[in-house]
């Protein structure tokens, strides 16, 4: 069999493709008009397209001074988006750190937006618990049981053997931890349900 050759990407390094002056300014404005970007994100995106990063740095500083680019607005947008998608503070903080957003901005956004991580963790635990209970009820051949989020979960949990209850509990904790919630928030959310 013949070996496939790895194809190298063709990179055109001619000066004709580099952005500078008004073209760079226009490209930055176009990117910022679509959505908020962090300074790091714009540097990463455009540093490969400029001959010298000095001009890019100067323009980004000018944009920040004029309020056209703001790391706080970017961070607030990211936090709100991920919070609404049921991610916890650890995942969100990691995403912000990748964009070199200072931790104090994250703390300020939590205060400004009145974010309640405990309630968010509890809401996500309820949603996940519904799917875990349905899956395990199907294993017990209890297909006629309808589960709604406003019911008392302990009634359903009591249908399972102790080992199955602990298995559901462990899966729930692992899921919440993967979504970025602290162990403390996970344990508080789990305490709301009677797994014993």
Backbone as JSON Lines, residues from 0, in Angstrom:
{"i":0,"aa":"X","n":[0.84,-1.18,0.0],"ca":[0.0,0.0,0.0],"c":[0.89,1.24,0.0]}
{"i":1,"aa":"X","n":[0.47,2.2,-0.73],"ca":[1.26,3.43,-0.78],"c":[0.9,4.32,0.4]}
{"i":2,"aa":"X","n":[1.91,4.96,0.89],"ca":[1.68,5.86,2.01],"c":[1.18,7.2,1.47]}
{"i":3,"aa":"X","n":[0.23,7.75,2.21],"ca":[-0.28,9.06,1.82],"c":[0.66,10.13,2.31]}
{"i":4,"aa":"X","n":[0.96,11.05,1.46],"ca":[1.82,12.16,1.85],"c":[0.98,13.18,2.6]}
{"i":5,"aa":"X","n":[1.59,13.7,3.65],"ca":[0.91,14.76,4.38],"c":[1.0,16.04,3.56]}
{"i":6,"aa":"X","n":[-0.13,16.64,3.39],"ca":[-0.16,17.87,2.63],"c":[0.14,19.04,3.54]}
{"i":7,"aa":"X","n":[1.08,19.85,3.17],"ca":[1.42,21.04,3.93],"c":[0.54,22.18,3.45]}
{"i":8,"aa":"X","n":[0.01,22.95,4.38],"ca":[-0.82,24.07,3.95],"c":[0.03,25.1,3.21]}
{"i":9,"aa":"X","n":[-0.54,25.64,2.2],"ca":[0.15,26.65,1.42],"c":[-0.07,27.99,2.11]}
{"i":10,"aa":"X","n":[1.02,28.59,2.56],"ca":[0.94,29.87,3.24],"c":[1.57,30.9,2.33]}
{"i":11,"aa":"X","n":[0.79,31.84,1.94],"ca":[1.29,32.9,1.08],"c":[1.82,34.02,1.96]}
{"i":12,"aa":"X","n":[3.12,34.15,2.02],"ca":[3.74,35.13,2.9],"c":[4.12,36.4,2.15]}
{"i":13,"aa":"X","n":[3.49,36.63,1.05],"ca":[3.81,37.85,0.31],"c":[3.25,39.05,1.04]}
{"i":14,"aa":"X","n":[3.88,40.18,0.86],"ca":[3.46,41.41,1.54],"c":[2.1,41.89,1.07]}
{"i":15,"aa":"X","n":[1.62,41.38,-0.06],"ca":[0.33,41.8,-0.58],"c":[-0.82,41.37,0.34]}
{"i":16,"aa":"X","n":[-0.66,40.28,1.08],"ca":[-1.72,39.76,1.94],"c":[-1.67,40.31,3.35]}
{"i":17,"aa":"X","n":[-0.64,41.04,3.7],"ca":[-0.54,41.61,5.03],"c":[-1.45,42.82,5.18]}
{"i":18,"aa":"X","n":[-2.0,42.94,6.37],"ca":[-2.85,44.09,6.66],"c":[-2.01,45.18,7.3]}
{"i":19,"aa":"X","n":[-2.27,46.4,6.93],"ca":[-1.59,47.52,7.58],"c":[-2.44,48.76,7.4]}
{"i":20,"aa":"X","n":[-2.2,49.73,8.24],"ca":[-2.88,51.03,8.15],"c":[-4.39,50.91,8.14]}
{"i":21,"aa":"X","n":[-5.03,51.53,7.17],"ca":[-6.5,51.55,7.12],"c":[-7.12,50.16,6.97]}
{"i":22,"aa":"X","n":[-6.44,49.26,6.26],"ca":[-6.98,47.9,6.09],"c":[-7.05,47.17,7.43]}
{"i":23,"aa":"X","n":[-6.0,47.3,8.22],"ca":[-5.98,46.65,9.53],"c":[-7.05,47.25,10.43]}
{"i":24,"aa":"X","n":[-7.14,48.55,10.43],"ca":[-8.16,49.24,11.24],"c":[-9.55,48.78,10.83]}
{"i":25,"aa":"X","n":[-9.8,48.69,9.54],"ca":[-11.1,48.26,9.03],"c":[-11.39,46.8,9.42]}
{"i":26,"aa":"X","n":[-10.38,45.95,9.34],"ca":[-10.56,44.54,9.69],"c":[-10.86,44.39,11.19]}
{"i":27,"aa":"X","n":[-10.19,45.17,12.02],"ca":[-10.45,45.13,13.46],"c":[-11.86,45.63,13.77]}
{"i":28,"aa":"X","n":[-12.27,46.71,13.14],"ca":[-13.61,47.23,13.35],"c":[-14.68,46.24,12.89]}
{"i":29,"aa":"X","n":[-14.42,45.57,11.77],"ca":[-15.37,44.57,11.28],"c":[-15.52,43.43,12.27]}
{"i":30,"aa":"X","n":[-14.4,42.97,12.84],"ca":[-14.46,41.88,13.83],"c":[-15.22,42.33,15.07]}
{"i":31,"aa":"X","n":[-14.95,43.54,15.54],"ca":[-15.62,44.05,16.74],"c":[-17.09,44.38,16.5]}
{"i":32,"aa":"X","n":[-17.46,44.65,15.26],"ca":[-18.87,44.94,14.99],"c":[-19.73,43.69,15.04]}
{"i":33,"aa":"X","n":[-19.12,42.53,14.82],"ca":[-19.86,41.26,14.86],"c":[-20.14,40.8,16.29]}
{"i":34,"aa":"X","n":[-19.13,40.92,17.15],"ca":[-19.29,40.52,18.56],"c":[-18.13,41.09,19.36]}
{"i":35,"aa":"X","n":[-18.24,40.98,20.69],"ca":[-17.16,41.42,21.56],"c":[-15.98,40.47,21.43]}
{"i":36,"aa":"X","n":[-14.77,41.0,21.46],"ca":[-13.54,40.22,21.44],"c":[-12.63,40.7,22.56]}
{"i":37,"aa":"X","n":[-11.88,39.79,23.13],"ca":[-10.87,40.2,24.1],"c":[-9.64,40.71,23.35]}
{"i":38,"aa":"X","n":[-8.82,41.45,24.04],"ca":[-7.59,41.96,23.42],"c":[-6.72,40.79,22.95]}
{"i":39,"aa":"X","n":[-6.6,39.75,23.81],"ca":[-5.79,38.57,23.47],"c":[-6.33,37.89,22.22]}
{"i":40,"aa":"X","n":[-7.62,37.78,22.12],"ca":[-8.25,37.13,20.97],"c":[-7.93,37.88,19.67]}
{"i":41,"aa":"X","n":[-8.02,39.2,19.74],"ca":[-7.71,40.0,18.55],"c":[-6.23,39.92,18.2]}
{"i":42,"aa":"X","n":[-5.38,39.92,19.22],"ca":[-3.94,39.77,18.96],"c":[-3.65,38.44,18.28]}
{"i":43,"aa":"X","n":[-4.24,37.37,18.79],"ca":[-4.02,36.05,18.21],"c":[-4.55,35.98,16.77]}
{"i":44,"aa":"X","n":[-5.7,36.59,16.56],"ca":[-6.36,36.51,15.26],"c":[-5.63,37.31,14.18]}
{"i":45,"aa":"X","n":[-5.11,38.48,14.55],"ca":[-4.55,39.37,13.55],"c":[-3.02,39.42,13.53]}
{"i":46,"aa":"X","n":[-2.36,38.86,14.51],"ca":[-0.89,38.94,14.53],"c":[-0.26,38.17,13.37]}
{"i":47,"aa":"X","n":[-0.96,37.19,12.85],"ca":[-0.44,36.42,11.71],"c":[-0.66,37.14,10.39]}
{"i":48,"aa":"X","n":[-1.44,38.2,10.44],"ca":[-1.79,38.9,9.2],"c":[-1.14,40.28,9.09]}
{"i":49,"aa":"X","n":[-0.27,40.6,10.04],"ca":[0.4,41.9,10.0],"c":[1.91,41.7,9.92]}
{"i":50,"aa":"X","n":[2.56,42.67,9.31],"ca":[4.02,42.61,9.17],"c":[4.68,42.89,10.51]}
{"i":51,"aa":"X","n":[4.13,43.84,11.23],"ca":[4.68,44.21,12.53],"c":[3.54,44.28,13.54]}
{"i":52,"aa":"X","n":[3.74,43.67,14.7],"ca":[2.68,43.69,15.71],"c":[2.61,45.02,16.44]}
{"i":53,"aa":"X","n":[3.59,45.89,16.24],"ca":[3.56,47.2,16.89],"c":[2.34,48.0,16.47]}
{"i":54,"aa":"X","n":[2.04,48.0,15.18],"ca":[0.88,48.73,14.69],"c":[-0.41,48.13,15.24]}
{"i":55,"aa":"X","n":[-0.46,46.81,15.31],"ca":[-1.63,46.12,15.86],"c":[-1.81,46.5,17.33]}
{"i":56,"aa":"X","n":[-0.74,46.46,18.09],"ca":[-0.79,46.83,19.52],"c":[-1.27,48.28,19.67]}
{"i":57,"aa":"X","n":[-0.74,49.17,18.83],"ca":[-1.14,50.58,18.9],"c":[-2.63,50.74,18.61]}
{"i":58,"aa":"X","n":[-3.11,50.06,17.58],"ca":[-4.54,50.16,17.23],"c":[-5.42,49.58,18.33]}
{"i":59,"aa":"X","n":[-5.01,48.47,18.92],"ca":[-5.8,47.87,19.99],"c":[-5.85,48.79,21.21]}
{"i":60,"aa":"X","n":[-4.74,49.45,21.5],"ca":[-4.72,50.4,22.6],"c":[-5.65,51.58,22.29]}
{"i":61,"aa":"X","n":[-5.6,52.05,21.07],"ca":[-6.49,53.15,20.65],"c":[-7.95,52.73,20.75]}
{"i":62,"aa":"X","n":[-8.25,51.52,20.29],"ca":[-9.62,51.02,20.35],"c":[-10.09,50.91,21.81]}
{"i":63,"aa":"X","n":[-9.21,50.43,22.68],"ca":[-9.57,50.31,24.09],"c":[-9.79,51.68,24.71]}
{"i":64,"aa":"X","n":[-8.94,52.65,24.37],"ca":[-9.09,54.01,24.89],"c":[-10.4,54.65,24.43]}
{"i":65,"aa":"X","n":[-10.8,54.36,23.22],"ca":[-12.06,54.89,22.67],"c":[-13.28,54.1,23.12]}
{"i":66,"aa":"X","n":[-13.06,52.97,23.79],"ca":[-14.18,52.15,24.26],"c":[-14.73,51.22,23.2]}
{"i":67,"aa":"X","n":[-14.04,51.04,22.1],"ca":[-14.51,50.15,21.04],"c":[-14.2,48.7,21.36]}
{"i":68,"aa":"X","n":[-13.14,48.48,22.08],"ca":[-12.77,47.13,22.54],"c":[-12.63,47.2,24.04]}
{"i":69,"aa":"X","n":[-13.31,46.29,24.72],"ca":[-13.3,46.32,26.19],"c":[-13.29,44.88,26.71]}
{"i":70,"aa":"X","n":[-12.25,44.55,27.47],"ca":[-12.17,43.2,28.03],"c":[-13.29,42.93,29.02]}
{"i":71,"aa":"X","n":[-13.73,43.97,29.75],"ca":[-14.83,43.78,30.7],"c":[-16.11,43.39,29.97]}
{"i":72,"aa":"X","n":[-16.43,44.08,28.88],"ca":[-17.65,43.73,28.12],"c":[-17.55,42.33,27.54]}
{"i":73,"aa":"X","n":[-16.36,41.99,27.03],"ca":[-16.16,40.64,26.5],"c":[-16.38,39.6,27.61]}
{"i":74,"aa":"X","n":[-15.77,39.84,28.76],"ca":[-15.87,38.9,29.88],"c":[-17.33,38.79,30.35]}
{"i":75,"aa":"X","n":[-18.02,39.92,30.45],"ca":[-19.43,39.9,30.88],"c":[-20.28,39.1,29.91]}
{"i":76,"aa":"X","n":[-20.03,39.28,28.62],"ca":[-20.76,38.54,27.6],"c":[-20.49,37.04,27.7]}
{"i":77,"aa":"X","n":[-19.23,36.68,27.89],"ca":[-18.86,35.27,28.0],"c":[-19.45,34.64,29.26]}
{"i":78,"aa":"X","n":[-19.35,35.35,30.38],"ca":[-19.89,34.82,31.65],"c":[-21.38,34.61,31.54]}
{"i":79,"aa":"X","n":[-22.1,35.6,31.02],"ca":[-23.56,35.48,30.91],"c":[-23.94,34.33,29.98]}
{"i":80,"aa":"X","n":[-23.24,34.21,28.86],"ca":[-23.53,33.14,27.9],"c":[-23.3,31.76,28.52]}
{"i":81,"aa":"X","n":[-22.18,31.57,29.17],"ca":[-21.86,30.26,29.75],"c":[-22.73,29.97,30.97]}
{"i":82,"aa":"X","n":[-23.04,31.0,31.75],"ca":[-23.94,30.82,32.9],"c":[-25.32,30.37,32.43]}
{"i":83,"aa":"X","n":[-25.81,30.99,31.36],"ca":[-27.12,30.61,30.81],"c":[-27.09,29.22,30.18]}
{"i":84,"aa":"X","n":[-25.9,28.75,29.84],"ca":[-25.75,27.39,29.29],"c":[-25.42,26.38,30.39]}
{"i":85,"aa":"X","n":[-25.61,26.78,31.63],"ca":[-25.44,25.91,32.81],"c":[-24.01,25.47,33.05]}
{"i":86,"aa":"X","n":[-23.05,26.34,32.8],"ca":[-21.66,26.06,33.17],"c":[-21.37,26.73,34.5]}
{"i":87,"aa":"X","n":[-20.49,26.1,35.26],"ca":[-20.13,26.6,36.57],"c":[-18.94,27.55,36.52]}
{"i":88,"aa":"X","n":[-18.59,28.1,37.68],"ca":[-17.55,29.13,37.74],"c":[-16.16,28.63,37.34]}
{"i":89,"aa":"X","n":[-15.85,27.39,37.59],"ca":[-14.51,26.9,37.26],"c":[-14.27,26.86,35.75]}
{"i":90,"aa":"X","n":[-15.24,26.39,34.99],"ca":[-15.11,26.34,33.54],"c":[-15.03,27.76,32.97]}
{"i":91,"aa":"X","n":[-15.89,28.64,33.47],"ca":[-15.93,30.01,32.97],"c":[-14.62,30.73,33.3]}
{"i":92,"aa":"X","n":[-14.13,30.55,34.52],"ca":[-12.87,31.19,34.91],"c":[-11.72,30.7,34.05]}
{"i":93,"aa":"X","n":[-11.71,29.42,33.73],"ca":[-10.66,28.87,32.87],"c":[-10.72,29.5,31.48]}
{"i":94,"aa":"X","n":[-11.92,29.65,30.93],"ca":[-12.07,30.29,29.62],"c":[-11.57,31.74,29.65]}
{"i":95,"aa":"X","n":[-11.88,32.44,30.73],"ca":[-11.42,33.83,30.85],"c":[-9.91,33.91,31.0]}
{"i":96,"aa":"X","n":[-9.32,32.98,31.74],"ca":[-7.87,32.98,31.91],"c":[-7.16,32.69,30.58]}
{"i":97,"aa":"X","n":[-7.76,31.88,29.74],"ca":[-7.18,31.62,28.42],"c":[-7.13,32.9,27.59]}
{"i":98,"aa":"X","n":[-8.05,33.81,27.84],"ca":[-8.08,35.09,27.13],"c":[-7.35,36.19,27.9]}
{"i":99,"aa":"X","n":[-6.65,35.8,28.96],"ca":[-5.86,36.72,29.8],"c":[-6.72,37.81,30.43]}
{"i":100,"aa":"X","n":[-7.93,37.44,30.82],"ca":[-8.82,38.34,31.54],"c":[-8.51,38.19,33.03]}
{"i":101,"aa":"X","n":[-8.24,39.29,33.73],"ca":[-7.89,39.21,35.16],"c":[-9.03,38.63,36.01]}
{"i":102,"aa":"X","n":[-8.66,37.93,37.08],"ca":[-9.65,37.3,37.95],"c":[-10.57,38.32,38.6]}
{"i":103,"aa":"X","n":[-10.04,39.52,38.9],"ca":[-10.89,40.51,39.57],"c":[-12.05,40.94,38.69]}
{"i":104,"aa":"X","n":[-11.9,40.9,37.37],"ca":[-13.03,41.21,36.48],"c":[-14.11,40.14,36.6]}
{"i":105,"aa":"X","n":[-13.69,38.89,36.71],"ca":[-14.65,37.79,36.88],"c":[-15.44,37.99,38.17]}
{"i":106,"aa":"X","n":[-14.74,38.32,39.25],"ca":[-15.42,38.54,40.53],"c":[-16.38,39.73,40.45]}
{"i":107,"aa":"X","n":[-15.97,40.79,39.76],"ca":[-16.82,41.97,39.61],"c":[-18.07,41.64,38.8]}
{"i":108,"aa":"X","n":[-17.93,40.85,37.77],"ca":[-19.07,40.46,36.93],"c":[-20.07,39.64,37.73]}
{"i":109,"aa":"X","n":[-19.57,38.74,38.57],"ca":[-20.46,37.93,39.41],"c":[-21.31,38.83,40.31]}
{"i":110,"aa":"X","n":[-20.68,39.86,40.85],"ca":[-21.41,40.8,41.71],"c":[-22.4,41.62,40.87]}
{"i":111,"aa":"X","n":[-21.92,42.16,39.74],"ca":[-22.76,43.0,38.9],"c":[-23.97,42.26,38.34]}
{"i":112,"aa":"X","n":[-23.78,41.02,37.97],"ca":[-24.84,40.23,37.35],"c":[-25.69,39.46,38.37]}
{"i":113,"aa":"X","n":[-25.34,39.54,39.66],"ca":[-26.06,38.83,40.73],"c":[-26.18,37.34,40.44]}
{"i":114,"aa":"X","n":[-25.06,36.72,40.15],"ca":[-25.05,35.31,39.79],"c":[-25.09,34.45,41.06]}
{"i":115,"aa":"X","n":[-26.0,33.5,41.07],"ca":[-26.16,32.57,42.19],"c":[-25.74,31.18,41.72]}
{"i":116,"aa":"X","n":[-24.48,30.81,42.04],"ca":[-23.94,29.53,41.56],"c":[-24.66,28.35,42.2]}
{"i":117,"aa":"X","n":[-25.05,28.51,43.47],"ca":[-25.74,27.41,44.15],"c":[-27.06,27.09,43.46]}
{"i":118,"aa":"X","n":[-27.84,28.12,43.14],"ca":[-29.12,27.9,42.48],"c":[-28.92,27.33,41.08]}
{"i":119,"aa":"X","n":[-27.9,27.82,40.38],"ca":[-27.6,27.31,39.05],"c":[-27.23,25.82,39.11]}
{"i":120,"aa":"X","n":[-26.43,25.47,40.1],"ca":[-26.02,24.07,40.28],"c":[-27.24,23.2,40.61]}
{"i":121,"aa":"X","n":[-28.1,23.7,41.47],"ca":[-29.31,22.96,41.85],"c":[-30.24,22.77,40.65]}
{"i":122,"aa":"X","n":[-30.42,23.81,39.85],"ca":[-31.27,23.7,38.65],"c":[-30.72,22.66,37.68]}
{"i":123,"aa":"X","n":[-29.4,22.7,37.47],"ca":[-28.78,21.74,36.56],"c":[-28.87,20.32,37.13]}
{"i":124,"aa":"X","n":[-28.73,20.18,38.45],"ca":[-28.85,18.87,39.09],"c":[-30.25,18.3,38.88]}
{"i":125,"aa":"X","n":[-31.26,19.15,38.99],"ca":[-32.64,18.69,38.77],"c":[-32.83,18.18,37.34]}
{"i":126,"aa":"X","n":[-32.32,18.95,36.38],"ca":[-32.45,18.54,34.97],"c":[-31.76,17.21,34.72]}
{"i":127,"aa":"X","n":[-30.55,17.1,35.23],"ca":[-29.78,15.87,35.0],"c":[-30.41,14.69,35.74]}
{"i":128,"aa":"X","n":[-30.91,14.95,36.94],"ca":[-31.51,13.88,37.72],"c":[-32.73,13.31,37.01]}
{"i":129,"aa":"X","n":[-33.49,14.16,36.34],"ca":[-34.65,13.68,35.57],"c":[-34.19,12.66,34.53]}
{"i":130,"aa":"X","n":[-33.14,13.0,33.78],"ca":[-32.69,12.08,32.73],"c":[-32.09,10.8,33.32]}
{"i":131,"aa":"X","n":[-31.37,10.92,34.44],"ca":[-30.81,9.72,35.08],"c":[-31.9,8.8,35.63]}
{"i":132,"aa":"X","n":[-32.93,9.4,36.21],"ca":[-34.03,8.59,36.75],"c":[-34.78,7.91,35.6]}
{"i":133,"aa":"X","n":[-35.05,8.65,34.53],"ca":[-35.75,8.04,33.38],"c":[-34.96,6.87,32.83]}
{"i":134,"aa":"X","n":[-33.66,7.06,32.69],"ca":[-32.82,5.99,32.15],"c":[-32.86,4.76,33.05]}
{"i":135,"aa":"X","n":[-32.79,4.97,34.36],"ca":[-32.78,3.85,35.28],"c":[-34.17,3.24,35.45]}
{"i":136,"aa":"X","n":[-35.23,4.03,35.31],"ca":[-36.58,3.47,35.35],"c":[-36.81,2.58,34.14]}
{"i":137,"aa":"X","n":[-36.25,2.96,33.0],"ca":[-36.37,2.11,31.82],"c":[-35.7,0.77,32.06]}
{"i":138,"aa":"X","n":[-34.61,0.75,32.8],"ca":[-33.95,-0.52,33.12],"c":[-34.82,-1.39,34.01]}
{"i":139,"aa":"X","n":[-35.64,-0.72,34.85],"ca":[-36.53,-1.47,35.74],"c":[-37.86,-1.8,35.05]}
{"i":140,"aa":"X","n":[-37.99,-1.44,33.78],"ca":[-39.21,-1.67,33.0],"c":[-40.42,-0.92,33.57]}
{"i":141,"aa":"X","n":[-40.19,0.27,34.07],"ca":[-41.28,1.1,34.56],"c":[-41.52,2.23,33.55]}
{"i":142,"aa":"X","n":[-41.97,1.85,32.37],"ca":[-42.11,2.81,31.28],"c":[-43.28,3.77,31.48]}
{"i":143,"aa":"X","n":[-44.27,3.39,32.29],"ca":[-45.48,4.21,32.4],"c":[-45.29,5.39,33.35]}
{"i":144,"aa":"X","n":[-44.17,5.47,34.03],"ca":[-43.92,6.55,34.97],"c":[-43.53,7.81,34.23]}
{"i":145,"aa":"X","n":[-44.25,8.88,34.48],"ca":[-43.93,10.17,33.87],"c":[-43.22,11.02,34.91]}
{"i":146,"aa":"X","n":[-42.08,11.55,34.52],"ca":[-41.31,12.36,35.45],"c":[-41.38,13.82,35.01]}
{"i":147,"aa":"X","n":[-41.69,14.67,35.95],"ca":[-41.68,16.11,35.71],"c":[-40.77,16.73,36.76]}
{"i":148,"aa":"X","n":[-40.22,17.89,36.45],"ca":[-39.27,18.5,37.35],"c":[-39.9,19.01,38.65]}
{"i":149,"aa":"X","n":[-41.17,19.26,38.66],"ca":[-41.79,19.8,39.86],"c":[-42.3,18.72,40.81]}
{"i":150,"aa":"X","n":[-42.0,17.47,40.54],"ca":[-42.44,16.39,41.43],"c":[-41.39,16.19,42.52]}
{"i":151,"aa":"X","n":[-41.71,15.36,43.47],"ca":[-40.79,15.04,44.56],"c":[-39.88,13.9,44.09]}
{"i":152,"aa":"X","n":[-38.6,14.22,43.93],"ca":[-37.65,13.24,43.41],"c":[-37.47,12.05,44.34]}
{"i":153,"aa":"X","n":[-37.67,12.25,45.64],"ca":[-37.44,11.16,46.58],"c":[-38.37,9.98,46.32]}
{"i":154,"aa":"X","n":[-39.57,10.25,45.79],"ca":[-40.49,9.16,45.47],"c":[-39.89,8.24,44.41]}
{"i":155,"aa":"X","n":[-39.26,8.82,43.42],"ca":[-38.65,8.03,42.35],"c":[-37.35,7.38,42.8]}
{"i":156,"aa":"X","n":[-36.57,8.13,43.55],"ca":[-35.28,7.6,44.0],"c":[-35.5,6.39,44.9]}
{"i":157,"aa":"X","n":[-36.59,6.41,45.69],"ca":[-36.84,5.3,46.6],"c":[-37.19,4.0,45.86]}
{"i":158,"aa":"X","n":[-37.51,4.06,44.58],"ca":[-37.81,2.86,43.8],"c":[-36.56,2.01,43.54]}
{"i":159,"aa":"X","n":[-35.39,2.6,43.68],"ca":[-34.15,1.91,43.32],"c":[-33.49,1.28,44.53]}
{"i":160,"aa":"X","n":[-32.71,0.23,44.25],"ca":[-31.89,-0.39,45.28],"c":[-30.82,0.61,45.73]}
{"i":161,"aa":"X","n":[-30.23,0.36,46.89],"ca":[-29.23,1.27,47.45],"c":[-28.07,1.48,46.48]}
{"i":162,"aa":"X","n":[-27.55,0.42,45.89],"ca":[-26.41,0.54,44.97],"c":[-26.77,1.38,43.74]}
{"i":163,"aa":"X","n":[-27.99,1.2,43.24],"ca":[-28.42,2.0,42.1],"c":[-28.56,3.48,42.47]}
{"i":164,"aa":"X","n":[-29.07,3.73,43.68],"ca":[-29.18,5.12,44.14],"c":[-27.81,5.78,44.24]}
{"i":165,"aa":"X","n":[-26.84,5.04,44.78],"ca":[-25.48,5.58,44.9],"c":[-24.84,5.79,43.52]}
{"i":166,"aa":"X","n":[-25.16,4.91,42.6],"ca":[-24.66,5.05,41.23],"c":[-25.22,6.32,40.59]}
{"i":167,"aa":"X","n":[-26.51,6.56,40.76],"ca":[-27.14,7.77,40.23],"c":[-26.51,9.0,40.89]}
{"i":168,"aa":"X","n":[-26.33,8.94,42.19],"ca":[-25.74,10.07,42.92],"c":[-24.33,10.36,42.41]}
{"i":169,"aa":"X","n":[-23.51,9.35,42.24],"ca":[-22.13,9.53,41.77],"c":[-22.11,10.11,40.36]}
{"i":170,"aa":"X","n":[-22.98,9.61,39.49],"ca":[-23.05,10.15,38.12],"c":[-23.45,11.61,38.13]}
{"i":171,"aa":"X","n":[-24.37,11.96,39.01],"ca":[-24.84,13.33,39.11],"c":[-23.7,14.26,39.59]}
{"i":172,"aa":"X","n":[-22.98,13.83,40.6],"ca":[-21.85,14.63,41.12],"c":[-20.78,14.79,40.04]}
{"i":173,"aa":"X","n":[-20.44,13.72,39.37],"ca":[-19.42,13.79,38.31],"c":[-19.85,14.75,37.2]}
{"i":174,"aa":"X","n":[-21.11,14.7,36.84],"ca":[-21.62,15.59,35.8],"c":[-21.49,17.05,36.22]}
{"i":175,"aa":"X","n":[-21.91,17.35,37.45],"ca":[-21.85,18.73,37.94],"c":[-20.41,19.23,38.04]}
{"i":176,"aa":"X","n":[-19.5,18.36,38.46],"ca":[-18.09,18.74,38.53],"c":[-17.54,19.02,37.13]}
{"i":177,"aa":"X","n":[-17.89,18.2,36.16],"ca":[-17.43,18.41,34.79],"c":[-17.96,19.72,34.21]}
{"i":178,"aa":"X","n":[-19.14,20.12,34.65],"ca":[-19.72,21.38,34.16],"c":[-19.1,22.6,34.84]}
{"i":179,"aa":"X","n":[-18.21,22.37,35.81],"ca":[-17.45,23.47,36.39],"c":[-17.92,23.97,37.74]}
{"i":180,"aa":"X","n":[-18.76,23.22,38.42],"ca":[-19.2,23.63,39.74],"c":[-18.25,23.1,40.8]}
{"i":181,"aa":"X","n":[-18.16,23.82,41.91],"ca":[-17.27,23.41,42.99],"c":[-17.85,22.18,43.7]}
{"i":182,"aa":"X","n":[-17.0,21.47,44.39],"ca":[-17.44,20.3,45.14],"c":[-18.45,20.72,46.2]}
{"i":183,"aa":"X","n":[-18.23,21.88,46.8],"ca":[-19.15,22.39,47.83],"c":[-20.55,22.61,47.24]}
{"i":184,"aa":"X","n":[-20.63,23.26,46.08],"ca":[-21.93,23.49,45.44],"c":[-22.6,22.17,45.05]}
{"i":185,"aa":"X","n":[-21.78,21.23,44.57],"ca":[-22.32,19.92,44.18],"c":[-22.92,19.2,45.4]}
{"i":186,"aa":"X","n":[-22.19,19.2,46.49],"ca":[-22.67,18.52,47.7],"c":[-23.93,19.18,48.25]}
{"i":187,"aa":"X","n":[-23.99,20.51,48.18],"ca":[-25.21,21.21,48.63],"c":[-26.4,20.86,47.74]}
{"i":188,"aa":"X","n":[-26.16,20.77,46.44],"ca":[-27.26,20.42,45.53],"c":[-27.71,18.99,45.77]}
{"i":189,"aa":"X","n":[-26.76,18.08,45.96],"ca":[-27.07,16.66,46.19],"c":[-27.84,16.5,47.5]}
{"i":190,"aa":"X","n":[-27.53,17.32,48.48],"ca":[-28.21,17.24,49.78],"c":[-29.71,17.52,49.67]}
{"i":191,"aa":"X","n":[-30.11,18.19,48.61],"ca":[-31.54,18.48,48.4],"c":[-32.35,17.22,48.07]}
{"i":192,"aa":"X","n":[-31.66,16.18,47.63],"ca":[-32.34,14.94,47.24],"c":[-31.99,13.85,48.25]}
{"i":193,"aa":"X","n":[-32.91,12.98,48.5],"ca":[-32.71,11.93,49.51],"c":[-32.21,10.65,48.82]}
{"i":194,"aa":"X","n":[-30.88,10.46,48.81],"ca":[-30.31,9.29,48.17],"c":[-30.1,8.13,49.14]}
{"i":195,"aa":"X","n":[-30.29,8.34,50.42],"ca":[-30.0,7.3,51.41],"c":[-31.16,6.37,51.56]}
